[in-house]
Every structure is written in C-alpha cells, then in structure tokens.
Amino acid sequence: MNKKIQHRRDFIKKTTLAGSALLLPTVGLPVTFETSTEKLGGDLQVFLFSKHLQFLNYNDMSEATAELGFDGLDLTVRPKGHVEPEHVTDDLPKAVAAMKKYGINPGMMTTNVWEVKNVENKTVLEIASKLGFTHYRTGWLKYPEDATIAESQAIYGQQAAELEVLNKNLGLIGCYQNHAGNHVGAPIWDLPPILSATNNEYMGCQYDIRHAVVEGGSSWELGLRQIRPFIKSIVIKDFKWGKVDGKWKPVNTPLGEGMVDFNRYFSLLKKYQINVPVSLHLEYDLGGAEHGASKITIDRTQVLNAMKKDLAFLRNAWDKAE
C-alpha cells in the first residue's frame, strides 16, 4: 500500500474516533456515553472556508490564511469555486503548492461530489487524495416529489455506501452537511437513516450548528445527540432571526452576536468527545466576500479583520467551555 495513503488513513482514524466509535449501543447494553462526565479538551483544528477569499489568488489567499492563524483552508473545489472541477488536474496542485509555501497543509475541501459513477467526481477525489486532503464536503441532495422520503433515503443510503467504498480506497472522508431549507438533512433526524447504510468510517456528516439551530430551535440538542455518531467535521457560524423585506428570516451574524449558544454547544462536543476538523464560515455582510464574490466592495483589511475576530472568538469559546 502507498505509504502516503496509509499515513492519511491513520490520521483519519485518529481525527474521527469520536464519530466512528460512538455508535449507538445495542439494545440491552448500558448507555454509558449518556451519563459520562469525561470531557475532551485539546485545541481545535480550524480551517477557513476559502469561499470568503475568492477575491484573492491562490498565493495571496494562502498567505492571508497563514497570517491570520488558521490551521488550513477548506478549499472550494466546485463550480465557481477556487478550483473548478473541470480544471482540477491542473489547478488543485497549484492551489496546494501555494498553501504549502506558507506552511498550510491540505486537509479540507468543499465539493459537489456525490455520484461515484460521475467521472469528474472521481477525478476530483483521486487528485485530492494524491495531494494529501483528508476530508471533503459532498454535494447536497433534495427529495424528489415523485417518491416518498423513505424511498429516497434508501436510494441515497445506497449511494452513500458506494461513495464510501471509493473514499476508503483513496483514504478520504466524505461529509454531508446539514443545511436549513428543503435540502436532505435540513431536519437533522433524516440523516442517520441514510448514513446508517455506510460503515460510518469514510462517510459521515459535516455538522453545521447554525443550520441545526435554525431548523431545530430549542431542540437542537436532541438532533446533536442523534447525529453525533456520524459527525466527521463541523461548520461554525452564527445567526439571529430578523425581518427582511417584512418577512422573518435568519440573519447571519459574527460569532457570539447571534442565537447559537456556543458555550453549551462546545461543552456538549467535549462531553461527547467530538474534536474533528472545523470549517469557519463568515456569511454576514462582508462586501460580497460572504457570497464568494471575485470582487468585493469593501477594503480587504475589513474582511481579514472579521476573520481574525471570529477565529479568536471561536478558540476562546472552545477553551472556556466546560
């Protein structure tokens, strides 16, 4: 076996121990993890979602990320991303070379990958594997109107299992993000039936607390308990409810200024011994950077300062949570 792939697999097993080991207990056995008071500490490995730096080239993006103190980039490898899938063979190595130039090793990427039979999807994963990536976000799914939700879940579960086989061969972990709205996974309870079709090792969930609170309200903790065995990476961002054009909608905010109870959330992650790669998102107004604009309407310093502030809040909140 290729030594690099073996090393990557060893890393994957360590970083996803909580997700793969905390499987739901067999009926009749004591539910020890429910009452455990043991907490997991340690530093978080925080990656910056590169969507918010798409006004910079690979070199400038990598330099800024390193100077801000992030552990790495969650690189957009998807249509309109930093790397377009059809150019992945040429452009992904260039992006990684720029990252390594500033001491950033590849780790996370965000893709539109799902179908293993799609040649472009396979190429993206194969190139990423060779370059040292370990985790990637998959594309989103929707429930078609001409099938029941249960029927769709069965199909998506089979597809997830097939994707996991490819992931295992490449030493990668695929992560499906829960996203508010009419996407599959918006009600967090519908993901375990799909992910249970896999071996829960090279395929899982990218848990997004912002979207979980939008959809779950005050019951988000129950959703976290349900999905936690499958969590392989997490997204951090914040929001509050507000009126937009006369309608109540989620309004994105800097960390700590919204409705996400980070102290409670991080305390639960430590209790459940979940410490997986983190992707920091900044979806509030940043002159277009929040939407992945190639040209922004504010000074880049304002964008970078916002990133630095949110990163500081994130690390401080994690350290203080008990």
C-alpha positions in Angstrom: 0.0 0.0 0.0 1.1 3.5 -0.8 2.7 4.9 2.4 1.1 8.3 2.0 -2.3 6.8 1.8 -1.6 4.6 4.8 -0.5 7.6 6.8 -3.6 9.5 5.8 -5.8 6.6 6.8 -4.1 6.5 10.2 -4.7 10.3 10.6 -8.4 9.8 9.6 -8.9 7.1 12.2 -7.5 9.4 14.9 -9.4 12.5 14.0 -12.7 10.7 13.6 -12.5 8.4 16.6 -15.5 10.1 18.3 -17.6 9.8 15.2 -16.9 6.2 14.4 -16.5 4.9 17.9 -19.6 6.4 19.5 -22.0 4.1 17.6 -25.5 3.7 19.0 -25.4 1.0 21.7 -27.1 -2.4 21.3 -30.4 -2.7 22.9 -30.0 -4.0 26.4 -26.5 -2.7 27.0 -25.9 0.2 29.4 -25.9 3.6 27.6 -22.5 4.7 29.2 -21.9 7.6 26.9 -25.1 9.3 28.1 -24.0 9.6 31.6 -20.3 10.0 31.1 -18.8 13.2 32.7 -15.4 12.8 30.9 -14.7 15.8 28.8 -12.5 16.0 25.7 -10.2 19.1 25.6 -7.4 19.9 23.2 -7.1 22.5 20.6 -9.5 22.6 17.6 -8.1 22.3 14.1 -9.7 25.3 12.4 -9.9 25.7 8.6 -11.0 28.9 6.9 -13.7 28.4 4.2 -12.0 29.6 1.1 -15.3 30.8 -0.4 -14.7 34.1 1.5 -11.4 34.7 -0.1 -12.3 34.1 -3.7 -11.3 37.7 -4.4 -7.7 36.5 -3.9 -5.5 34.2 -6.0 -4.0 31.0 -4.6 -0.8 32.7 -3.3 -2.5 35.7 -1.6 -5.2 33.5 -0.2 -2.7 31.2 1.4 -0.6 34.0 2.8 -3.6 35.7 4.4 -4.8 32.4 5.9 -1.5 31.7 7.4 -1.0 35.2 8.8 -4.5 35.1 10.4 -3.5 31.9 12.3 -5.8 29.3 10.8 -4.6 25.7 10.6 -5.6 25.5 6.9 -8.1 26.2 4.2 -11.4 24.5 3.5 -10.8 24.8 -0.2 -13.8 25.3 -2.6 -13.4 22.7 -5.4 -16.7 23.1 -7.1 -18.3 25.2 -9.8 -17.5 28.8 -9.3 -15.0 27.8 -6.5 -11.3 28.4 -6.2 -10.8 25.3 -8.2 -13.3 24.4 -11.0 -13.9 20.6 -11.1 -13.1 20.5 -14.9 -9.7 22.1 -14.2 -8.9 20.1 -11.0 -5.9 18.2 -12.6 -4.1 21.4 -13.3 -5.4 23.8 -10.7 -5.7 21.8 -7.5 -1.9 21.1 -7.4 -1.3 24.8 -7.9 -3.5 25.7 -5.0 -1.9 23.1 -2.8 1.6 24.3 -3.7 0.6 27.9 -2.7 -0.8 26.6 0.6 2.4 24.7 1.4 4.5 27.7 0.6 3.0 29.4 3.6 3.0 26.3 5.9 -0.6 25.3 5.3 -1.1 21.6 4.6 -4.2 20.5 2.6 -6.9 19.0 4.7 -10.5 20.0 3.9 -12.3 20.9 0.7 -15.9 21.6 -0.3 -17.2 19.9 -3.4 -20.3 19.0 -5.3 -19.3 15.3 -5.3 -21.9 12.6 -4.8 -22.3 10.2 -7.7 -19.4 7.7 -7.8 -20.1 6.9 -11.5 -19.5 10.6 -12.4 -16.0 10.7 -14.0 -15.4 14.3 -12.9 -16.4 13.5 -9.3 -13.9 10.6 -9.2 -11.2 12.7 -10.7 -11.6 15.4 -8.1 -11.3 12.8 -5.3 -8.4 11.0 -6.9 -6.3 14.2 -7.3 -7.2 15.4 -3.8 -6.1 12.1 -2.3 -2.7 12.3 -4.0 -2.3 15.8 -2.7 -2.9 14.9 0.9 -6.5 16.0 1.6 -8.4 14.0 4.2 -11.9 15.4 4.5 -14.3 16.8 1.9 -17.9 18.1 1.9 -20.2 16.4 -0.6 -22.8 17.9 -2.8 -26.4 18.5 -1.4 -29.4 16.3 -2.1 -33.1 17.0 -2.5 -36.2 14.9 -2.0 -38.0 14.4 -5.4 -41.7 14.9 -5.4 -42.4 11.7 -7.3 -41.0 9.4 -4.5 -41.6 9.1 -0.8 -39.0 10.4 1.6 -38.3 6.8 2.8 -37.8 5.6 -0.8 -35.4 8.5 -1.4 -33.5 7.8 1.8 -33.0 4.2 0.7 -31.5 5.3 -2.6 -29.3 7.9 -1.0 -28.1 5.4 1.6 -27.0 3.1 -1.2 -25.3 5.9 -3.0 -23.5 6.9 0.2 -22.3 3.4 0.8 -20.9 3.3 -2.8 -19.2 6.6 -2.2 -17.7 5.3 1.0 -16.0 2.4 -0.8 -14.3 4.9 -3.1 -13.4 7.1 -0.2 -11.8 4.1 1.6 -9.7 3.3 -1.4 -8.4 6.9 -1.5 -8.0 7.5 2.2 -10.7 10.2 2.2 -13.7 11.0 4.4 -16.8 12.4 2.8 -19.1 14.6 4.9 -22.7 15.6 4.1 -23.6 19.0 5.5 -27.0 19.6 7.2 -28.4 22.7 5.6 -31.6 24.6 6.5 -34.4 24.6 3.9 -35.7 21.8 1.8 -32.4 20.0 1.4 -31.9 16.4 2.6 -30.6 16.8 6.1 -32.4 20.0 7.0 -34.3 18.1 9.7 -31.2 16.5 11.2 -33.2 13.4 12.1 -33.4 12.3 8.4 -29.6 11.9 8.0 -29.0 8.9 10.3 -31.2 6.6 8.2 -29.1 7.5 5.2 -25.7 7.3 6.8 -26.5 4.1 8.6 -26.2 2.4 5.2 -22.5 3.1 5.4 -19.8 1.7 7.6 -19.6 5.1 9.3 -15.8 5.3 8.8 -15.1 7.0 5.5 -18.5 8.7 5.2 -20.4 10.8 7.6 -21.8 14.2 8.5 -20.4 17.7 8.4 -22.4 19.1 11.3 -23.5 22.8 10.9 -24.7 24.2 14.3 -26.1 27.4 12.6 -28.4 25.4 10.3 -29.2 23.0 13.1 -30.5 25.8 15.4 -32.4 27.4 12.5 -34.3 24.2 11.9 -34.3 22.7 15.4 -34.9 25.8 17.5 -34.6 24.9 21.2 -34.5 21.1 20.4 -31.1 21.3 18.5 -29.5 19.3 21.4 -31.7 16.3 20.6 -30.6 16.5 16.9 -27.0 16.6 18.0 -27.5 13.5 20.1 -29.0 11.8 17.1 -26.3 12.7 14.6 -23.2 12.7 16.8 -22.1 9.1 15.9 -21.7 10.3 12.3 -20.0 13.6 12.8 -16.7 13.7 10.9 -16.3 17.5 10.6 -18.2 20.6 11.7 -19.0 24.1 10.4 -19.1 27.1 12.7 -21.2 30.2 12.1 -23.9 32.2 13.8 -27.3 33.9 13.1 -30.3 35.6 14.6 -33.9 36.0 13.4 -34.8 39.3 11.8 -37.2 40.9 9.4 -36.0 41.2 5.8 -38.4 43.0 3.5 -41.2 42.4 6.0 -40.6 38.7 6.4 -38.9 36.9 9.3 -35.7 35.2 8.1 -32.4 34.0 9.6 -29.9 36.9 9.5 -26.2 35.8 9.7 -24.0 37.5 12.3 -20.4 37.4 13.5 -19.8 34.7 16.1 -21.2 35.4 19.5 -23.7 38.0 18.2 -26.4 35.6 17.3 -28.5 32.8 18.7 -26.1 29.9 18.8 -25.2 29.0 22.4 -21.5 28.2 21.8 -20.8 27.6 25.4 -23.4 24.9 25.6 -22.5 23.5 22.1 -18.8 23.3 22.8 -19.5 21.8 26.3 -21.5 19.0 24.6 -18.9 18.4 22.0 -16.3 17.9 24.7 -18.7 15.7 26.7 -19.3 13.6 23.6 -15.5 13.6 22.8 -16.0 15.1 19.4 -13.0 17.0 18.2 -12.9 16.9 14.4 -11.8 19.4 11.7 -13.6 22.7 11.8 -14.6 24.9 8.9 -15.2 28.6 9.9 -17.8 30.4 7.7 -18.5 34.1 7.6 -21.9 34.6 6.0 -22.7 38.1 7.2 -22.2 41.2 5.2 -18.5 41.5 4.1 -18.8 43.4 0.8 -19.6 40.3 -1.2 -16.9 38.1 0.4 -19.7 36.3 2.3 -21.1 35.1 -1.1 -17.8 34.2 -2.7 -17.5 37.3 -4.8 -14.4 37.6 -7.0 -14.5 41.4 -6.5 -15.5 42.9 -3.1 -16.9 46.4 -2.3 -15.0 46.9 0.9 -11.3 47.0 1.8 -9.8 43.6 2.1 -8.5 44.6 5.5 -12.0 44.7 6.8 -12.7 41.2 5.6 -9.4 39.8 7.1 -10.1 41.6 10.4 -13.5 40.0 10.6 -12.0 36.6 10.1 -9.4 37.2 12.8 -12.1 38.3 15.2 -14.3 35.3 14.6 -11.3 32.9 14.9 -10.3 34.5 18.2 -13.9 34.1 19.5 -14.0 30.5 18.3 -10.8 29.5 20.0 -11.7 31.4 23.2 -15.2 29.9 23.4 -13.8 26.4 22.9 -11.2 26.9 25.7 -13.8 28.3 28.2 -16.4 25.6 27.6 -16.7 23.0 30.3 
